[in-house]
């Protein structure tokens, strides 16, 4: 069992490989990495003696590439036993890092554009419903390598690694009931809020409205007596809600319901805030009617 500090990472293999098989190359060789081959003064491949030298020369040769700087900083921090998520063709993998930074500019690595890398062991997890929402969302960032600074996701990843390897490699730490929302996809949280409004607040949902392409509200609900409409807005991740963005919906007695996982609201006079604890208690108390993905995490 390891007791050192562990970091959690996300890697997207989006290199300029010649045949588009960079991920397969990484998997076959148990590595994950990025490109950026260095050249010497006569334009021949050059092997740096350290990651510090690699960064220095890379900044000179790729001076307009922020991606190089971000990736090399990540590789500089990455350590043995860190955990790393990656994905390919809709399948997610959890990897344990087995080495510090390595560099290889032989023909095969240059062809696949995987020059700067670490050794890893791959474990296939499955499709998106098997992966916490915050992990999935981390792949939206453009950088090839990124640290996931979320303690809940780290603890879950350590637990998952132990489970799939049948070991106690990482210390186990229980996930708390109130952390359930950190595992759900944005669509799952929206679904839970929709059910909450129907069962707890007595609204009926216009089903066609949840397909509307609007940033202002998720759907339109109506009071059972037809007296007014309700417009919920739901955000996940570290997104705050500013009531000023929804003032225009407060007319004819209509209501606005706001919910964000991070619990930060501003300028919400006249609006209804959905209490986070109340929503979590509702999810646990109505497990039988929750969609399959929510029940799985419960």
N, C-alpha and C positions, 0 to 999 in steps of 0.2 A: 504494500500500500504506500502510495506517495503522500507526503505531508507538506510538500513545498507549495508555494503560490502558483496557481494555475491560471492561465489566460484562455479565453475562448475567442476563436477567430472565424471569419467567413472568407472563403476563397471562390472567386469566379474565374474559371478558365476561359478566357476570351482572347487568346493569343492569335497572332498572325501566322499560324502554321500553314504550311504549303498544301496539305491535304485535308485540313479541317478535322484532324484526328488527334489533336493535342490532348484531350481528356483521356482517350484510350491509351496514348503513350504514357501519360502520367500513371494511370492505373496499372498498366503492365509493369512499370518500373517502380511502383510504390513511392511516387514522389508527387508533390504539388508545387507549382511555381509559376514564374512569369518570365518574360523575355528580356530584351535589352542586352544584346551581345556587345561587349566592348571591343574597340579596335586600337591597334598601336599606330605609330607614326606612319607606317607604310600600309595602313588599312588592312592589317591581318588580325585575326581574332587574338585577343589578349586576355590572359587569365590573371585577375588581381590576386594579391597575396592575402587580402582580408576584406571583410565587408566594408570597412572604413575606406579602403582604397577604391573599392567598387563604387561606393557612393560618391567619392571625390571625382573620379573619372567620369562616372555616369552623369553627374551634374554638368560637366563640361561638354560631353558628347550629346546629351539629350537635354539641353538647357531649356527647351520649351515644353518638356514633358513633366507635368505635375504627377502623372501616374507613376513615373519611375520613382520619384521622391517618396510618395506615399507607400509604394510597395516595398522599397528597400528599407524604410523605417520599420514597417511591419516585420519584415524578415529579420531585422536587427533585434527586435524585441522577442521574437518567437523563440520558445525554448522547448527542450525535450519534455514530453508528457503534456504539453498544451493540447487542447482539443480544437478541432477545426471542422467546420461544416462546408460542404461543397455540393454541387448538383450538376446533373447532366441529363438532358432529354427527359426532364420532369421527375427524375429519381434523385433523392437526397442521400448523401453519404456523411457519416460521422467518422472522422479520422483522428488518430492519435499521432502527434508529432514525435518522430524518432531521432531527429538530428537537429543541429543548428544549421545555419545558412551554408549552402554549397553552391558551387559555380561550375558549369560545364559548357564549353562552347565547341564540342566535337560536332561532326556533321549531323548526327541524328538530333541532338538537342537544338541546334540552329534551325534545322528543317522544321521541327515542331514548335520552335520559338519558346522553349522552356529552358532558360539559361540559369536563372537564379531560383533556387528551390530548397525544399527541405524533404527529408525522407519521412514517409508516413505509412500507417497501416489503414487500409480502407475497410469500412463496415457499411454495407448497404442498409439503409433504413426504410426507404419506400417512397411513396408519392406524398403530395403536399399535406394530406389529412393526417399523416403520421408525424408531422413536424410542428413544433410550437409556432404560433403566429409571428412572434417577434423574430424568430430565426428566419422565417420566410421573408418577412419585410426587410431584413438586412440585405437581401440580395438586390434590392431596388437601387442601392448606391452604385455609382459608376466605377468606383475603385475596384481593382482586381483583388486586393487583400484589405481586410478591415477587421479591427478588433470589435467584438461584441461586448460592451461594458455593461452587462446586465447580470447581476448575481443570481437571479432566479434561473435564467437560461443556462448559466454555467453549472449550477447545482443539478438541474435536470439533465444536462448533457453528461455530467459525471455519472449520475444514476443510470442513464441509458447505456453508457459504455460498460458499466459494471454488469448490467442485465444481459447485454448481448454477448459479452465475453465470459459470463459465468464466474466473475471474479469480484473482489473487493478492492480493486486497484485504487479507486478514489474513495475518500471517506464519504459515507452516506449522510445526507442532511435532509430532513423531511421538508416537503413542499407544504406550505400553509394553505388552508381553505381559501383565504382571501386573495391568494395569488392565481386563482383559476383564470381570471381574465387575461393574464399574461400569456396564456397558452392558446387562446382562441384566435382564429382568423378575424379580420374586421367584419366579414359577412356574418360570422357566428355571433358576434356581439350585437350587431344590428338585429339579427333574428331574435336574440334573447330580449332585447328592448321591445321589439314588436310584440312578442308574447306577453311581456310584462304589461304593456299598455292595454292589451286586450283583456287579460285576466284580472289585473290589479286595479286598473283605472277605468275599465268598462268601455273601451273604444272598439270600433270596428274598423278594419283595414280595407281601403280600396286597393285590391291586389295589383291592379295595373300600374299603380303609382310607384311601386317599388322598383320598377324598371326604368323610371325616368332618369335622364342624364342631367342631374342637377347637383350643384354643390351646396345648395341652401338647405335642403332637407332630404331625408332618406325615403320618405313615403308620406301619404296623406291618410289620416285617420279621421273618423267622424264619431261624435258622441252618439250613443244609442237612441237618444231622443231627437237627434238631428239638429240640436241647438247650436253646435259649433264644430269646427274642424280643429285638428291638432297636427302639428308639424314637428316630428322629432328629428334631431340632428345628433349623430353618434360619431365619436372619434376615438381611435385607439392610439397606442404608442404614446409618445411624449407631446401630444398635441393639445393645446389649450383652446377654449372656446370663448369668443368675444360676442356678447349678446347684441352689440351694435350691428352685427352682420345679419341679424334676423328680426330687427325691429319692424321691417316692412310686412312681416307675416302677422303681426298683432293688430288685426282689424276685424270688425264684425263679431267681436267676442271670441275670436279664434285664439288658440293657445300654441305656445312653442315649448317643447320638451327638449332639454339639453342633457347629454351625457358624454363625458370624456373619461377615459380610464385614468388619466393622470390627476383628475380632480381639480383642475385649475379653470375657474370661470371669471369673467369680467363683464361688467355692465349688463347684468341680467335682471334688472328690475322688471317686474311684470311677467317673468318667464318661470317655468317650472324646471327645477333641477332634479334629475333622477338620482337618488341617493345610491352610492356605490354599494354599501353594505346591504341595502334593501334589494338591489338587483342580484347580488351574489346569493343572498338567502333565497330569493325567488328561484334562481337556477337550481340550487341544491334541493329546494323543496318541491320542484316540479321536474325532476330528472326524467320521468317517464315520457314527457311530451317534448323534451329537448331533441333537436336534430342529432343524428348519429355522431357527428364530429364532436359536439359538446359532450354527449354521454361518454364518449371514449375518454376524454380528458378527465371527466368527473371520476 
